[in-house]
Amino acid sequence: MIVGADAGFATPRGPATLPVMRILLLSWEYPPRVVGGLGRHVGALARDLAAQGHEVHVVTRAHSDSGVVEVEQVDGVQVRRVPEPPPVIPFDDLIPWVLSFNNRLQAAAGQLLRERPFDVVHAHDWLVAYAAAGLKQTWGVPVVATVHATEYGRHQGWLPGPMNKLIHQVEWWLTYEARRVIVCSQYMRRQVQEIFQLPVDKLDVVPNGVAVGDFEVEPADARATRTALTGPRTRMVLFAGRLEYEKGVQTVLQAMQRIRAEVGPTRFFVAGIGTYSRELRREVRRLGLQRHVRFTGFLEDQELRRHYAAADVAVAPSIYEPFGLVAVEAMACGTPVVVGDTGGLREIIEDGSGLSFTPQDSDGLADAVIRVLRDEQLATRMTERGLQRIRSRYDWAAVAGRTVQIYRQAAVEETQLTGEPRRPLRALLHEASILELDSAG
């Protein structure tokens, strides 16, 4: 692949001193069809890349059952949504669903590559690994991969079943095929480097971002939301995110009786969906918290922001958290945060812009939440520091600019390697298995 204004890069527009890039993003979720932080991340990144003058295309999952590829222009981004091929495989049957989805994803992306050259393919997490690797091997386009989380980390360092082991292997394969690998925190850099044995200089840390202006909620809207949800004399605690075991919502439930005993009437709002929802609802009944916990289900962006702004405190009680976007979003809404002292969450509040507790320690969580609810001056200081921190560190324009630098580096590195034959992955795995047998014998 040739790198430069005359070979591969889109024609520069405006006063840019560096060539504008033509970028292809692959993601299994994309606004308005989002499940967690990944979809919001890809949507915001694509928007800011386009705002900086780059030509951005996204290939993602369709949000209708029309049976045809849907193409639309959103915020300057060309979005191509691919339907599920027949026969439709339920998402719960995860591995067959992923394989089927990647087949259609690669076909739609390949059509784009037939029409024009792209400078880079950016793959987001293992669910698009097959398509990304296929595009690289067919078209010679460099792949940049963002690892948003790892199966190893989700299960606190072990892989309990065959599907978990398979996902772990696909994650490794994606980092192998990628020319560069992006992670969202120093914590994730250490984890990914260690578990996948990557060269340190192949990894780049780029934090997730937040568009602060998007999270501004009118005080009147926040008050109206609060009145509708709890009334004036009941405190409001909020969790937002996927309902999975590693997100730690169960720890908040275990702390609720003590919080209520020490600060008075308190309601806990759980915003999100996920595979652990049934177990959490069962725990609510077991603890007798039915009147004090409300599951809102999935909230659209604006409604979620109203909930953030209305809350007295937002909690991110994760056991495992590569970054912690919900904490950043809550801070952007002017809400104090209490987080599990783990992963990327630790880095977000390291300047004192939030309080932390040991993950799974319900008493520690209760202590922190009670401090915020009782100490108005502390809550105000946390809010002010939080806003300052996200404006200086998590601005999306800066995140997009840094990501483009990584794209350019990947393109240069790919070019430097084009004169050398690349040994196929199968040969490397074969050699590794021989070495393993030799050492065992």
ROVEX-388425 format. One line per 5 residues: number of its first residue (from 1); for each residue x, y, z of N, C-alpha, C. Coordinates in steps of 0.05 Angstrom, whole numbers, plus 5000, padded with zeros to 4 digits. Layout:
NUM) X/Y/Z/X/Y/Z/X/Y/Z; ...
// end
This chain:
1) 5017/4976/5000/5000/5000/5000/5017/5025/5000; 5012/5044/4983/5027/5069/4982/5013/5090/4999; 5029/5104/5015/5018/5124/5033/5025/5152/5023; 5005/5169/5022/5011/5196/5013/4987/5208/5000; 4989/5234/4993/4966/5248/4981/4958/5237/4954
6) 4977/5224/4940/4971/5214/4913/4964/5185/4912; 4964/5171/4935/4959/5142/4933/4944/5133/4958; 4917/5131/4956/4902/5119/4978/4887/5138/4995; 4899/5161/5002/4885/5180/5018/4864/5196/5002; 4842/5202/5014/4822/5219/5001/4834/5247/4996
11) 4822/5261/4977/4832/5287/4970/4828/5306/4994; 4849/5321/5001/4846/5340/5024/4825/5361/5019; 4811/5369/5039/4792/5390/5037/4799/5412/5057; 4796/5437/5049/4801/5459/5068/4831/5463/5073; 4838/5476/5096/4865/5484/5101/4882/5463/5114
16) 4873/5437/5115/4888/5417/5129/4916/5414/5117; 4936/5411/5133/4963/5408/5124/4970/5378/5119; 4955/5360/5131/4959/5332/5126/4936/5321/5109; 4941/5300/5094/4919/5290/5077/4895/5281/5093; 4872/5286/5082/4848/5275/5094/4847/5245/5090
21) 4837/5230/5110/4837/5201/5108/4809/5191/5101; 4808/5168/5088/4783/5154/5083/4783/5130/5102; 4764/5130/5121/4764/5113/5144/4739/5095/5144; 4743/5069/5149/4720/5051/5151/4719/5039/5179; 4697/5045/5193/4693/5035/5220/4674/5011/5219
26) 4681/4990/5234/4664/4967/5237/4655/4964/5266; 4629/4962/5270/4619/4960/5297/4593/4944/5297; 4589/4928/5318/4564/4912/5319/4541/4929/5329; 4546/4952/5341/4525/4970/5349/4532/4998/5343; 4512/5014/5336/4516/5042/5328/4490/5057/5333
31) 4492/5082/5342/4467/5097/5347/4449/5098/5323; 4422/5096/5327/4409/5096/5352/4406/5068/5365; 4417/5047/5352/4415/5020/5364/4440/5015/5380; 4438/5021/5406/4461/5018/5424/4452/5000/5447; 4471/4985/5457/4467/4968/5481/4483/4978/5504
36) 4507/4987/5499/4524/4997/5521/4542/5020/5511; 4565/5023/5524/4583/5045/5518/4596/5043/5491; 4600/5019/5480/4614/5016/5455/4600/5030/5433; 4574/5027/5430/4559/5040/5409/4561/5070/5410; 4558/5081/5434/4561/5110/5438/4589/5120/5431
41) 4609/5104/5439/4636/5111/5432/4641/5113/5402; 4632/5092/5388/4636/5092/5359/4621/5115/5345; 4597/5120/5355/4581/5141/5343/4594/5168/5347; 4604/5174/5371/4617/5200/5376/4643/5202/5362; 4659/5181/5361/4684/5181/5346/4680/5187/5317
46) 4661/5173/5305/4655/5177/5276/4647/5205/5271; 4630/5216/5288/4621/5244/5284/4644/5264/5285; 4662/5260/5304/4684/5279/5307/4705/5276/5285; 4709/5251/5276/4727/5247/5254/4717/5261/5229; 4691/5259/5224/4679/5273/5201/4680/5303/5205
51) 4676/5313/5229/4677/5342/5234/4705/5353/5229; 4725/5336/5232/4753/5345/5226/4760/5342/5197; 4741/5335/5180/4745/5335/5151/4751/5308/5139; 4751/5287/5154/4757/5261/5143/4732/5248/5131; 4736/5231/5112/4714/5216/5100/4710/5191/5116
56) 4687/5189/5129/4682/5167/5148/4658/5150/5139; 4663/5124/5139/4641/5105/5133/4639/5086/5156; 4615/5079/5163/4610/5059/5184/4593/5037/5172; 4602/5012/5178/4585/4989/5171/4578/4975/5197; 4552/4971/5201/4542/4962/5227/4517/4946/5223
61) 4504/4939/5245/4480/4922/5245/4456/4939/5239; 4437/4928/5224/4412/4942/5218/4395/4944/5242; 4378/4964/5244/4359/4966/5266/4330/4963/5256; 4327/4949/5234/4300/4942/5224/4302/4914/5211; 4280/4903/5204/4279/4877/5191/4272/4879/5162
66) 4281/4901/5149/4273/4906/5121/4286/4885/5102; 4308/4873/5110/4321/4853/5093/4340/4865/5073; 4343/4892/5073/4361/4904/5053/4381/4922/5069; 4404/4927/5055/4424/4944/5067/4413/4973/5067; 4414/4986/5090/4404/5013/5093/4427/5032/5093
71) 4426/5053/5077/4448/5072/5075/4437/5100/5082; 4451/5114/5100/4442/5140/5107/4466/5157/5115; 4462/5184/5113/4483/5203/5121/4474/5215/5147; 4491/5211/5168/4485/5221/5195/4509/5236/5205; 4505/5262/5211/4527/5279/5222/4552/5278/5205
76) 4548/5277/5179/4571/5276/5161/4583/5249/5157; 4572/5228/5169/4582/5201/5168/4564/5184/5150; 4576/5169/5132/4561/5151/5115/4557/5124/5131; 4533/5118/5137/4527/5094/5154/4513/5074/5137; 4524/5050/5137/4513/5028/5121/4504/5006/5141
81) 4478/5000/5143/4468/4981/5163/4460/4956/5148; 4471/4934/5158/4467/4908/5144/4446/4891/5159; 4427/4879/5145/4407/4862/5159/4419/4835/5164; 4405/4820/5181/4413/4793/5187/4405/4775/5164; 4423/4757/5155/4416/4740/5133/4397/4717/5142
86) 4381/4706/5124/4365/4683/5132/4383/4658/5133; 4376/4639/5150/4355/4641/5171/4365/4658/5194; 4347/4673/5206/4354/4691/5227/4362/4674/5252; 4386/4680/5262/4396/4666/5286/4392/4684/5310; 4381/4674/5332/4377/4691/5355/4403/4700/5367
91) 4404/4724/5378/4429/4735/5389/4438/4718/5413; 4420/4705/5427/4427/4689/5450/4445/4665/5441; 4442/4657/5416/4460/4636/5405/4485/4650/5394; 4502/4660/5412/4520/4682/5406/4540/4675/5384; 4554/4653/5385/4575/4647/5366/4564/4644/5338
96) 4544/4628/5333/4532/4627/5306/4522/4654/5297; 4511/4670/5315/4501/4697/5308/4525/4714/5298; 4547/4713/5313/4571/4729/5306/4581/4721/5278; 4583/4696/5273/4593/4686/5248/4575/4695/5225; 4549/4693/5229/4530/4701/5208/4532/4731/5204
101) 4532/4746/5225/4534/4776/5223/4560/4784/5209; 4582/4772/5215/4608/4780/5203/4608/4773/5173; 4595/4752/5165/4593/4745/5137/4579/4768/5122; 4557/4778/5132/4543/4800/5119/4558/4826/5122; 4571/4830/5145/4587/4855/5149/4610/4856/5129
106) 4624/4834/5126/4647/4835/5107/4638/4839/5078; 4615/4827/5071/4605/4831/5044/4598/4860/5039; 4585/4874/5058/4577/4902/5054/4602/4920/5054; 4621/4914/5072/4646/4930/5072/4662/4925/5047; 4663/4900/5038/4678/4894/5013/4667/4909/4989
111) 4641/4913/4988/4629/4929/4967/4640/4957/4967; 4643/4969/4990/4654/4996/4992/4683/4996/4983; 4699/4976/4990/4727/4974/4982/4730/4970/4952; 4710/4957/4940/4711/4954/4910/4706/4981/4897; 4691/4998/4910/4684/5024/4898/4706/5045/4901
116) 4722/5043/4922/4742/5064/4928/4763/5053/4947; 4787/5063/4947/4807/5054/4966/4803/5067/4993; 4808/5052/5014/4807/5062/5042/4835/5061/5054; 4840/5080/5072/4866/5081/5085/4868/5063/5109; 4846/5058/5122/4847/5042/5146/4819/5031/5152
121) 4819/5007/5164/4795/4995/5175/4798/4995/5205; 4778/5006/5219/4780/5008/5249/4758/4989/5260; 4767/4967/5273/4750/4946/5283/4746/4950/5313; 4721/4949/5322/4714/4954/5350/4705/4928/5363; 4724/4916/5377/4719/4892/5394/4716/4867/5377
126) 4716/4844/5391/4718/4818/5378/4694/4811/5360; 4671/4824/5365/4648/4816/5350/4650/4823/5320; 4670/4839/5312/4674/4845/5283/4701/4835/5274; 4714/4818/5290/4741/4809/5283/4743/4794/5257; 4724/4776/5252/4724/4760/5228/4723/4777/5203
131) 4705/4797/5203/4702/4814/5180/4728/4831/5176; 4738/4842/5198/4762/4859/5196/4786/4843/5185; 4790/4819/5195/4812/4802/5185/4808/4795/5156; 4784/4789/5148/4778/4782/5120/4784/4805/5102; 4776/4830/5110/4781/4853/5093/4811/4859/5090
136) 4826/4855/5112/4855/4859/5111/4868/4839/5092; 4860/4814/5095/4873/4794/5079/4865/4795/5049; 4841/4805/5044/4832/4807/5016/4841/4832/5002; 4840/4855/5017/4846/4881/5004/4872/4893/5013; 4886/4882/5032/4912/4893/5040/4910/4919/5055
141) 4886/4925/5066/4882/4950/5081/4890/4946/5110; 4905/4965/5122/4913/4961/5150/4889/4962/5169; 4890/4946/5190/4869/4946/5210/4880/4958/5236; 4864/4976/5247/4868/4985/5274/4845/4974/5291; 4851/4962/5314/4831/4950/5331/4829/4964/5357
146) 4805/4970/5366/4801/4979/5394/4791/4956/5410; 4805/4949/5431/4796/4929/5450/4782/4943/5473; 4756/4943/5473/4740/4957/5494/4740/4942/5520; 4742/4915/5519/4742/4899/5543/4753/4871/5535; 4759/4855/5554/4769/4828/5548/4752/4807/5563
151) 4749/4784/5551/4735/4762/5565/4750/4754/5590; 4776/4754/5589/4793/4748/5612/4786/4767/5635; 4784/4792/5629/4779/4812/5650/4750/4810/5660; 4731/4805/5643/4703/4803/5651/4699/4782/5672; 4716/4761/5670/4713/4738/5689/4735/4738/5709
156) 4747/4761/5715/4767/4765/5736/4790/4745/5734; 4799/4741/5709/4824/4726/5706/4821/4697/5700; 4797/4687/5694/4795/4659/5686/4773/4657/5665; 4773/4634/5650/4755/4630/5628/4739/4605/5635; 4714/4609/5644/4699/4586/5656/4689/4565/5637
161) 4685/4572/5612/4673/4552/5594/4684/4554/5566; 4676/4535/5548/4686/4535/5521/4680/4560/5505; 4656/4572/5509/4651/4597/5494/4669/4620/5504; 4674/4621/5530/4692/4642/5540/4720/4639/5529; 4729/4614/5527/4756/4609/5515/4757/4616/5486
166) 4735/4611/5472/4733/4618/5443/4734/4648/5440; 4719/4662/5455/4719/4692/5453/4747/4703/5459; 4760/4692/5479/4788/4700/5486/4806/4695/5462; 4803/4673/5449/4821/4667/5426/4815/4686/5402; 4790/4693/5398/4783/4712/5377/4794/4740/5384
171) 4793/4747/5409/4804/4773/5417/4835/4773/5411; 4848/4751/5418/4877/4750/5412/4882/4752/5382; 4865/4738/5366/4868/4738/5337/4865/4766/5326; 4845/4781/5337/4841/4809/5327/4866/4826/5333; 4878/4823/5357/4902/4839/5363/4925/4830/5346
176) 4926/4805/5338/4947/4795/5320/4944/4807/5292; 4920/4807/5282/4915/4817/5255/4918/4848/5253; 4912/4862/5275/4913/4891/5275/4942/4901/5273; 4945/4922/5258/4971/4935/5256/4977/4950/5282; 4956/4963/5293/4958/4977/5319/4933/4970/5335
181) 4937/4970/5362/4915/4964/5380/4911/4987/5399; 4886/4997/5401/4879/5019/5418/4865/5008/5443; 4872/5019/5466/4858/5013/5491/4852/5039/5504; 4833/5039/5524/4822/5063/5534/4834/5073/5560; 4853/5057/5572/4865/5065/5597/4892/5051/5601
186) 4908/5062/5619/4933/5049/5625/4929/5021/5637; 4907/5019/5652/4900/4993/5663/4896/4972/5641; 4881/4980/5620/4876/4962/5598/4901/4956/5582; 4918/4976/5580/4944/4971/5566/4959/4949/5579; 4961/4950/5606/4976/4930/5620/4963/4902/5617
191) 4936/4902/5619/4922/4876/5617/4925/4864/5589; 4920/4880/5568/4921/4870/5541/4949/4861/5533; 4969/4876/5541/4996/4869/5535/5004/4843/5548; 4994/4839/5573/5002/4815/5588/4987/4790/5577; 4961/4792/5574/4946/4767/5568/4948/4759/5538
196) 4954/4779/5520/4957/4772/5492/4986/4772/5484; 5004/4779/5502/5033/4779/5497/5040/4797/5472; 5029/4821/5472/5034/4839/5450/5059/4855/5455; 5073/4863/5434/5095/4882/5437/5084/4908/5449; 5097/4920/5468/5088/4944/5481/5084/4967/5461
201) 5102/4968/5441/5100/4990/5422/5078/4987/5401; 5062/4965/5403/5039/4962/5385/5014/4973/5398; 5015/4980/5423/4991/4989/5438/4991/5019/5441; 4967/5031/5439/4963/5060/5443/4941/5064/5462; 4944/5082/5481/4923/5089/5500/4909/5114/5491
206) 4883/5112/5486/4867/5135/5479/4841/5134/5496; 4837/5152/5514/4813/5150/5532/4788/5154/5516; 4766/5143/5525/4740/5149/5514/4735/5179/5519; 4717/5189/5502/4711/5218/5504/4682/5223/5512; 4677/5248/5515/4650/5257/5521/4646/5285/5509
211) 4624/5290/5495/4618/5316/5485/4603/5331/5507; 4617/5348/5521/4605/5360/5545/4580/5375/5538; 4579/5389/5515/4556/5404/5508/4531/5387/5505; 4535/5362/5496/4512/5344/5493/4499/5336/5519; 4514/5340/5541/4504/5331/5567/4493/5354/5585
216) 4492/5377/5573/4480/5400/5588/4450/5396/5589; 4439/5396/5614/4411/5393/5618/4401/5418/5632; 4379/5429/5621/4368/5453/5634/4359/5447/5662; 4366/5465/5681/4358/5460/5709/4329/5454/5712; 4312/5468/5697/4283/5463/5699/4276/5434/5691
221) 4290/5424/5670/4285/5396/5662/4294/5376/5684; 4317/5382/5696/4327/5365/5717/4308/5364/5741; 4298/5388/5748/4279/5389/5771/4253/5375/5765; 4243/5378/5740/4219/5365/5733/4222/5334/5733; 4245/5325/5723/4251/5296/5723/4252/5286/5752
226) 4266/5301/5769/4269/5293/5797/4241/5291/5811; 4225/5311/5806/4198/5312/5818/4182/5288/5809; 4184/5281/5784/4168/5259/5773/4178/5232/5784; 4204/5230/5789/4216/5204/5797/4214/5199/5827; 4220/5219/5843/4223/5213/5872/4207/5232/5890
231) 4201/5256/5881/4190/5276/5899/4213/5290/5914; 4206/5311/5929/4227/5329/5940/4242/5318/5964; 4231/5298/5979/4244/5290/6004/4258/5262/6002; 4259/5251/5978/4271/5225/5974/4297/5228/5958; 4319/5217/5969/4345/5218/5955/4345/5199/5931
236) 4361/5206/5911/4361/5190/5886/4390/5181/5880; 4393/5155/5878/4418/5142/5870/4414/5129/5843; 4433/5132/5825/4430/5122/5797/4453/5105/5789; 4446/5082/5776/4465/5066/5761/4456/5066/5732; 4475/5069/5713/4468/5067/5685/4489/5049/5672
241) 4480/5030/5656/4498/5012/5642/4486/4985/5637; 4502/4967/5626/4493/4940/5621/4489/4925/5647; 4468/4909/5648/4463/4894/5672/4477/4867/5670; 4502/4867/5677/4519/4843/5678/4532/4840/5705; 4539/4816/5712/4550/4811/5739/4574/4830/5745
246) 4592/4833/5725/4616/4848/5731/4611/4878/5735; 4587/4888/5729/4581/4916/5733/4574/4922/5763; 4569/4901/5779/4568/4905/5808/4543/4917/5819; 4521/4917/5804/4496/4928/5815/4487/4914/5840; 4492/4888/5842/4485/4873/5866/4497/4885/5891
251) 4521/4897/5889/4534/4909/5912/4518/4934/5922; 4506/4949/5904/4490/4972/5912/4465/4962/5926; 4452/4941/5915/4428/4930/5928/4434/4921/5957; 4457/4909/5961/4465/4900/5988/4470/4923/6007; 4476/4947/5995/4482/4970/6012/4457/4987/6017
256) 4435/4982/6004/4413/5001/6004/4400/5003/6032; 4397/4981/6046/4383/4983/6072/4399/5002/6091; 4425/4999/6091/4441/5016/6108/4440/5045/6099; 4441/5050/6073/4439/5078/6063/4413/5090/6072; 4391/5076/6069/4365/5086/6076/4364/5091/6106
261) 4376/5074/6122/4375/5077/6151/4389/5102/6160; 4411/5110/6146/4427/5132/6155/4421/5158/6142; 4409/5159/6118/4403/5184/6105/4373/5189/6101; 4357/5169/6106/4328/5172/6103/4319/5160/6076; 4295/5167/6067/4283/5156/6043/4302/5159/6019
266) 4307/5137/6006/4326/5136/5983/4315/5116/5963; 4315/5124/5937/4308/5105/5916/4332/5101/5898; 4335/5076/5889/4357/5069/5872/4346/5062/5844; 4355/5077/5824/4346/5074/5796/4367/5059/5781; 4359/5037/5767/4377/5020/5752/4369/5023/5723
271) 4386/5037/5707/4379/5043/5679/4397/5025/5661; 4384/5007/5647/4399/4990/5628/4385/4963/5625; 4397/4947/5608/4388/4920/5603/4412/4902/5602; 4408/4876/5605/4430/4857/5603/4422/4829/5613; 4441/4811/5612/4436/4783/5618/4433/4778/5648
276) 4441/4797/5665/4439/4793/5694/4414/4805/5706; 4396/4815/5689/4373/4830/5699/4355/4812/5717; 4350/4787/5709/4333/4770/5724/4344/4765/5752; 4370/4760/5754/4382/4755/5780/4381/4780/5798; 4384/4804/5786/4382/4828/5802/4354/4833/5813
281) 4334/4828/5796/4306/4830/5805/4300/4810/5828; 4311/4786/5825/4307/4766/5846/4320/4776/5872; 4344/4789/5870/4357/4799/5894/4341/4822/5907; 4329/4838/5891/4312/4860/5901/4289/4848/5918; 4277/4827/5908/4255/4814/5923/4266/4801/5949
286) 4289/4788/5947/4300/4775/5970/4306/4795/5993; 4315/4819/5985/4323/4839/6005/4299/4857/6013; 4276/4852/6001/4252/4868/6008/4254/4897/5999; 4266/4902/5976/4271/4929/5966/4252/4937/5943; 4230/4923/5940/4213/4928/5916/4204/4957/5915
291) 4199/4970/5938/4189/4997/5937/4211/5017/5934; 4236/5009/5936/4258/5027/5936/4278/5025/5913; 4273/5006/5895/4290/5002/5872/4272/5002/5847; 4280/5017/5827/4265/5018/5802/4283/5011/5779; 4275/4991/5763/4289/4984/5738/4275/5000/5715
296) 4290/5018/5703/4278/5035/5682/4279/5022/5655; 4295/5001/5652/4300/4991/5625/4320/5009/5610; 4322/5005/5584/4340/5022/5568/4328/5050/5566; 4345/5070/5570/4337/5098/5567/4351/5111/5543; 4335/5124/5526/4347/5139/5504/4365/5161/5515
301) 4383/5171/5499/4404/5189/5508/4394/5213/5525; 4374/5227/5514/4365/5251/5528/4352/5244/5554; 4336/5223/5555/4324/5215/5580/4344/5206/5600; 4365/5192/5591/4386/5183/5609/4400/5208/5621; 4405/5228/5605/4419/5252/5615/4402/5266/5636
306) 4375/5266/5632/4358/5278/5652/4360/5262/5678; 4362/5236/5676/4365/5220/5700/4391/5226/5714; 4413/5228/5699/4439/5236/5710/4436/5262/5726; 4425/5282/5712/4423/5309/5723/4405/5310/5748; 4385/5293/5749/4366/5293/5771/4378/5279/5796
311) 4397/5260/5792/4406/5243/5813/4424/5259/5833; 4423/5251/5859/4441/5261/5879/4469/5250/5876; 4470/5225/5867/4496/5212/5864/4493/5189/5843; 4513/5186/5826/4514/5164/5807/4535/5144/5816; 4528/5118/5814/4547/5098/5823/4556/5081/5799
316) 4582/5075/5799/4593/5056/5779/4608/5034/5795; 4593/5015/5805/4604/4996/5825/4618/4972/5813; 4631/4975/5790/4641/4953/5775/4662/4937/5789; 4661/4911/5784/4683/4893/5793/4705/4894/5772; 4698/4896/5747/4717/4898/5724/4707/4921/5706
321) 4725/4940/5700/4717/4962/5684/4741/4973/5669; 4743/4967/5642/4766/4977/5627/4768/5008/5627; 4745/5022/5626/4746/5051/5626/4727/5063/5646; 4701/5062/5641/4681/5073/5659/4668/5098/5647; 4657/5095/5623/4645/5118/5609/4622/5129/5625
326) 4606/5113/5638/4583/5123/5653/4591/5143/5674; 4614/5138/5687/4624/5158/5707/4630/5184/5694; 4643/5184/5671/4649/5209/5656/4623/5223/5648; 4604/5208/5638/4578/5220/5630/4564/5233/5654; 4564/5219/5677/4551/5231/5701/4565/5256/5709
331) 4592/5256/5708/4607/5281/5715/4601/5303/5696; 4597/5297/5670/4590/5317/5650/4563/5329/5656; 4545/5314/5669/4519/5324/5676/4519/5339/5703; 4542/5341/5716/4544/5355/5741/4535/5339/5765; 4538/5312/5763/4530/5294/5784/4554/5282/5797
336) 4556/5282/5824/4579/5269/5837/4578/5239/5833; 4601/5226/5833/4603/5198/5827/4617/5182/5849; 4608/5158/5853/4621/5138/5871/4627/5114/5853; 4652/5105/5853/4661/5084/5834/4676/5062/5848; 4676/5038/5837/4692/5017/5846/4722/5023/5840
341) 4739/5017/5859/4767/5024/5856/4781/5002/5839; 4776/5004/5813/4786/4984/5794/4789/4996/5766; 4808/4985/5751/4811/4991/5723/4812/5020/5716; 4798/5027/5695/4797/5055/5685/4783/5074/5704; 4764/5064/5720/4750/5081/5739/4769/5095/5758
346) 4790/5080/5767/4810/5091/5785/4824/5115/5772; 4829/5114/5746/4843/5135/5732/4825/5160/5728; 4799/5155/5725/4780/5177/5720/4779/5196/5744; 4779/5185/5768/4775/5201/5792/4800/5206/5808; 4823/5201/5796/4848/5202/5811/4855/5230/5822
351) 4842/5251/5812/4847/5278/5822/4828/5286/5844; 4812/5267/5855/4793/5274/5875/4766/5282/5865; 4760/5277/5840/4735/5286/5828/4712/5266/5834; 4718/5244/5849/4698/5225/5857/4708/5209/5881; 4691/5193/5892/4698/5175/5914/4699/5147/5904
356) 4715/5130/5917/4718/5102/5909/4715/5084/5933; 4710/5058/5927/4708/5037/5947/4719/5012/5935; 4726/4993/5952/4735/4967/5943/4712/4952/5930; 4716/4942/5905/4694/4928/5891/4683/4905/5908; 4657/4902/5907/4642/4881/5921/4640/4886/5951
361) 4650/4908/5961/4648/4915/5990/4624/4933/5994; 4601/4921/6002/4577/4937/6004/4579/4958/6026; 4593/4952/6048/4596/4972/6069/4613/4995/6059; 4634/4990/6044/4650/5011/6033/4635/5029/6014; 4618/5016/5997/4601/5031/5979/4581/5048/5995
366) 4569/5036/6016/4550/5052/6032/4563/5075/6045; 4588/5072/6056/4603/5094/6068/4606/5117/6048; 4614/5111/6024/4619/5132/6004/4594/5146/5996; 4572/5131/5991/4547/5143/5982/4536/5161/6005; 4537/5151/6029/4527/5166/6052/4543/5192/6056
371) 4569/5191/6052/4585/5216/6053/4575/5237/6033; 4570/5228/6009/4561/5247/5988/4534/5258/5995; 4516/5241/6004/4488/5250/6009/4486/5267/6034; 4505/5264/6053/4504/5280/6077/4520/5307/6075; 4540/5307/6058/4559/5330/6057/4555/5345/6031
376) 4539/5366/6032/4533/5382/6008/4558/5395/5997; 4576/5405/6014/4600/5418/6005/4618/5398/5990; 4621/5373/6000/4636/5353/5987/4624/5347/5959; 4598/5344/5958/4585/5338/5932/4591/5360/5912; 4590/5385/5921/4595/5408/5903/4624/5408/5893
381) 4643/5403/5912/4671/5401/5903/4675/5379/5883; 4664/5357/5888/4667/5334/5869/4655/5341/5841; 4632/5355/5841/4620/5363/5816/4638/5382/5801; 4648/5402/5814/4665/5422/5801/4691/5409/5790; 4704/5393/5806/4728/5379/5797/4722/5360/5774
386) 4700/5347/5775/4692/5328/5754/4689/5343/5727; 4676/5365/5727/4672/5380/5702/4699/5390/5692; 4716/5400/5709/4742/5409/5700/4758/5386/5688; 4757/5363/5700/4773/5340/5690/4763/5331/5663; 4738/5328/5659/4729/5318/5633/4734/5338/5611
391) 4732/5364/5617/4737/5384/5596/4766/5384/5588; 4784/5378/5606/4813/5379/5600/4823/5352/5589; 4810/5330/5595/4821/5304/5588/4804/5287/5569; 4778/5291/5569/4761/5272/5554/4745/5286/5532; 4756/5307/5521/4743/5321/5499/4744/5304/5473
396) 4722/5300/5459/4721/5282/5436/4738/5292/5413; 4741/5318/5410/4757/5328/5388/4786/5319/5391; 4796/5321/5416/4824/5312/5421/4826/5282/5417; 4806/5267/5426/4806/5238/5423/4807/5230/5393; 4791/5244/5377/4790/5238/5348/4817/5245/5335
401) 4828/5267/5343/4854/5276/5332/4876/5256/5338; 4877/5246/5362/4897/5226/5370/4892/5200/5355; 4867/5192/5350/4861/5168/5336/4870/5170/5307; 4868/5193/5295/4878/5196/5267/4908/5193/5266; 4922/5203/5286/4951/5199/5287/4958/5169/5286
406) 4942/5153/5301/4946/5124/5302/4940/5112/5275; 4919/5121/5262/4913/5111/5235/4936/5116/5216; 4948/5140/5217/4970/5147/5199/4994/5129/5205; 4999/5124/5231/5021/5107/5238/5017/5079/5228; 4992/5069/5231/4986/5042/5221/4990/5040/5191
411) 4982/5061/5176/4986/5060/5147/5015/5060/5140; 5031/5076/5153/5060/5076/5148/5072/5049/5154; 5065/5038/5177/5077/5012/5185/5068/4990/5165; 5044/4991/5156/5034/4971/5136/5051/4973/5110; 5056/4998/5102/5072/5003/5078/5100/4992/5081
416) 5111/4997/5104/5139/4987/5109/5141/4957/5107; 5119/4943/5112/5119/4914/5112/5110/4901/5085; 5102/4918/5066/5091/4906/5042/5112/4893/5025; 5137/4900/5028/5158/4887/5013/5167/4861/5024; 5156/4853/5047/5164/4828/5060/5140/4809/5060
421) 5144/4784/5054/5121/4765/5056/5112/4762/5084; 5086/4763/5089/5076/4760/5116/5068/4731/5121; 5081/4719/5140/5075/4691/5146/5046/4688/5154; 5032/4669/5143/5003/4666/5151/5000/4658/5179; 4978/4666/5191/4972/4659/5219/4972/4629/5223
426) 4962/4613/5204/4960/4584/5207/4988/4572/5211; 5008/4583/5196/5035/4573/5199/5047/4579/5227; 5041/4603/5237/5050/4610/5264/5038/4592/5285; 5012/4587/5283/4999/4569/5302/5010/4541/5300; 5016/4531/5275/5028/4505/5272/5055/4503/5285
431) 5072/4523/5281/5098/4523/5293/5095/4524/5324; 5076/4540/5334/5073/4541/5363/5065/4514/5374; 5047/4500/5360/5039/4474/5370/5062/4454/5370; 5079/4455/5350/5102/4437/5349/5121/4443/5372; 5126/4469/5377/5143/4476/5400/5132/4466/5426
436) 5105/4469/5429/5093/4460/5454/5096/4430/5458; 5093/4415/5435/5096/4386/5437/5125/4378/5443; 5144/4393/5431/5172/4387/5436/5179/4392/5465; 5169/4414/5476/5176/4421/5504/5163/4401/5523; 5139/4391/5515/5125/4372/5532/5139/4345/5532
441) 5152/4338/5509/5166/4313/5507/5193/4313/5518
// end
